[in-house]
Amino acid sequence: MLSELIDKFYLDKEKDHERHRFYVTDAGKCPRSVFYKFKNAPGKDMTPEILRLLDHGDYIQMHMMSNLFSLGIVRASEVRIPPQEIVSGRADAIVTLDNELYVIDVKGINSNTFKTLVEAKPDNVNQIQLYLHFFKIPRGILLYVNKNTLELKEFLVDYDKDRCENLMAELAALKAKIGQNIIPARIGGYPGDYQCRYCQFKEVCQISGQGEIDWGAFRKKIETA
Ligand code: SF4
């Protein structure tokens, strides 16, 4: 009885979540999957369990933030990137260590992933790179927390101007395609790429074919199928 109510709460929250802007987490992702998200294409719905796990990540982040506050090193928390046309996002914190500023991003991950983690995940690096870019801070730290044991691993990230400019250019190109209703091509690694394995739009992507196509015509085709 109660679990059904909680599940419904999460599913309703997800339903209301319409996309109008890019988030920093979209940077470097498969453009086609981001396009589908903006257009509310039919895809595999997120389950209440996954939505709760994502929520749980926020509590891990709050836990770590309270540790950083206790250490007295936090200069700002929940820092939004300056408003601009393309992307929005919020870094967990900016701290001072040895008189230097660092952007901090906390990531809660499961035990299996944590054990095999020997370098920061590329998606997370893209995200923190954009924070460094917008805050004009040369270094950041990705702090990974094992959600099962609360062990920590950290990776230092140096600002990479070229990478940030590429990420921003890719987002600008995708923004144009969303405006023009052009479904972007599949990513090069399709279908073996890890993004494809976990993609909620796998089925619709398979029907769309390899290259760019018109969204309006394609939508009609799947609606009448
Ligand atoms: S299946 Fe792969 S190529 Fe297709 S939308 Fe998903 S991530 Fe992109």
Boltz pocket constraint, residues with backbone or C-beta under 6 A from the ligand:
constraints:
  - pocket:
      binder: B
      contacts: [[A, 30], [A, 31], [A, 32], [A, 33], [A, 185], [A, 186], [A, 187], [A, 190], [A, 191], [A, 195], [A, 196], [A, 197], [A, 199], [A, 200], [A, 201], [A, 202], [A, 205], [A, 206]]
      max_distance: 6.0
